[in-house]
Amino acid sequence: MFGVVRVRGSVHVREEIKRTLALLGLNRVNRFTVVPENESYKKMLKKVESYVTWGELDRETLLEALKKRGRTSLKEGISEKFLKEKNLKSFEELVERIEKGSTLKALGLKPFLALKPPSKGFERKGVKKSYSMGGGLGYRGKNINALIKRML
């Protein structure tokens, strides 16, 4: 599964890219979502790579993000009561369902997590260059986990 974070705003964005970002659930800067690793999502990420950064998400980072920033569709934090209503025993079981292919929305959660700006900022060249060139955009592999932890 991929973790996707929106990095840039929406000023002067083509309508086609705005629509793709909306389909991903990333309508604002510093929003984070989880998508499965399949061809259709890879093409969507390639289309919006100038506005987002993404990479392979590990289990521990997702668990920590859901505990700290996960919200139900009623804008409440994820509680034990909510987990019992969804027939889940713990946060670990929630993460397992997401790993098996369930979406956040299908589980009764908001389709995104709102994060803070990263502590100590983005990489040295800011958010206008690709990650491979020292910036903050595009594919960053396993390093997405470190960025998300800095944004929690």
Secondary structure, DSSP 8 states (H G I E B T S, - for coil): -EEEEE-S--TT--HHHHHHHHHHT--STTEEEEE--SHHHHHHHHHTTTTEEEEE--HHHHHHHHHHH-BBTTS-B--HHHHHHTT-SSHHHHHHHHHTT--TTTTTB-SSEE----TT-S-TTTTSSBGGGTSSBEE-GGGHHHHHHHH-
